[in-house]
Amino acid sequence: MKRQLLLFAALLGAVSIGTSSAFAAGAPHWAETGTAYTDTLGGGQGLASRADGSLLHRGLASIPLDLRIKGWNHVGDPDIARGHTFDAYQGADTATSKMFAVTTPAGKRYDYVHPLDPGEKLNNSFATVSPDGQWLVSGEWGDQNRLQVFPAPLLNPATPATGGALPQAPQITLDKPVRDIQGCDFVTETRLVCASDDASGTLFPQVRPLLQIDLPHALDGGPVTGSVTSLFALPQRSLCTDGTFEAEGVDYDMTSATLRAEVIPPGVCALATTVYAYRQVTD
């Protein structure tokens, strides 16, 4: 049944709606290299690449029963660092905390709860770990001028070894606002790519843009300001036109230099999420 669903989705991914990109001649840019599909219920929230090149997907069906019982009803875009899987969880609209679950290579899970600071939104859209394994970056929903930073659970020695409370570290302040960030991943120690579900075209020329955030230096536990650039509009291709697309998770596989981004198509086509793959090229 799953194979039939994904074949159906491939057939429906034939129509392109309003995508665009711009780059200077001779400058490196991301070129689309292929598409794949995953079932939305099990993988529509995000993805992360394993060391062997396979992909981990997350969706609503991925939430363990014990976490659902505790009220963690949403999982965001995950990351894998040093063989550890990092998941971002949030609860109901009345929640006063958010949670990061870290699963070790041996399969042991530890839960790190972060009580909301004054002015902090409850959303926990994604988790991505800096290349040195020391810092966990996450983000909130809506219009934001920052990304949140935490010491990376388990990998940063400042965190409890078996789960517990997780305070914020100094944040990444953005030089221009962003909206509805669904996922980010590090490309280098000083560059992140982020998928935005902003369909307004008011903050950036593109609809549902893939954004690049450049840091002046690697995260070191101090405050830093990131420079935001819009790269291109994430594809909106589907035969289904009744409803809206939704940009979701993003992943950069440093081993293969492959960038992937998820987009959920509208209508009945939303049963399968499209995963677009990119490689950086120079024309």
Secondary structure, 3 states (H helix, E strand, C coil): CHHHHHHHHHHHCCCECCCCECCCCCCEEEEEEEEEEEEHHHHCCEEEECCCCCEEEECHHHCCHHHHHCCCCEECECEEECCEEEEEEECCCCCCEEEEEEECCCCCEEEEEEECCCCCCCCCCECEECCCCCEEEECCCCEEEEEEEEECCCCCCCCCCCCEECCCEEEEEEEEEEECEEEEEEEECCEEEEEECCCCCCCCCCCCEEEEEECCCCCCCCCEEEEEEEEEECCCECCCCCCCCEEEEEEEECCCCEEEEEEECCHHHHHEEEEEEEEEEEC
